Amino acid sequence: EAGVTQSPTHLIKTRGQQATLRCSPISGHTSVYWYQQALGLGLQFLLWYDEGEERNRGNFPPRFSGRQFPNYSSELNVNALELEDSALYLCASSSNFKDTEAFFGQGTRLTVV
Amino acid sequence: AQSVTQLDSQVPVFEEAPVELRCNYSSSVSVYLFWYVQYPNQGLQLLLKYLSGSTLVESINGFEAEFNKSQTSFHLRKPSVHISDTAEYFCAVSPRRGGKLIFGQGTELSVKP
């Protein structure tokens, strides 16, 4: 069974541009979570999608947004990129009905120059 | 609201020595507790979890953690570490099944020969 997959693995953007990160959850999982792991700041919760709806949002500005598609895959969009957005973005998925833990992808390393 | 405190940011230890990584949490509701491990340039892998029942939980690679409700702690221990255990370890809580994870700041375990 395939795990959580994220693309691209690495992404380099210039300040002010937009970045789109993608996540495919484990088959059967309906919840997708996004986390930001910036140097020195630990793992910060960004967004939680379940059944196509945004369920919860972390303390991030509105230029961080996303969506979940009918097949439960998800996109994270970051507009007006700033240097401090450089981080590893991790996606995780879980099933509210069966599993009790979240499974993580390998992450997308976003570098803003 | 929940919060997690990992008391040590870095723990250097010699191979075959015992180790304890400390984790304390704060929550007004019952939580599930997790330890995740992150090897360099990789995503997070679940090491072990406490949901209910026995307060002592074990992983397949020799780690164990004990849930102590009165002290609100979930310390991770291993009686004899290997070089391959070198990684960053994250303690996390979740207020419900499938809910978002709140992470501690991480503890970098460095095992030296």
Interface residues (C-beta under 8 A of the other chain):
Chain A: V4 S31 Y33 Y35 G42 L43 F45 W48 D50 N56 L90 A92 S94 S95 N96 D99 T100 E101 A102 F103 F104 G105 Q106 G107
Chain B: Y32 F34 Y36 Q42 G43 L44 Q45 L46 K49 L51 F90 R97 G98 K100 L101 I102 F103 G104 Q105 G106
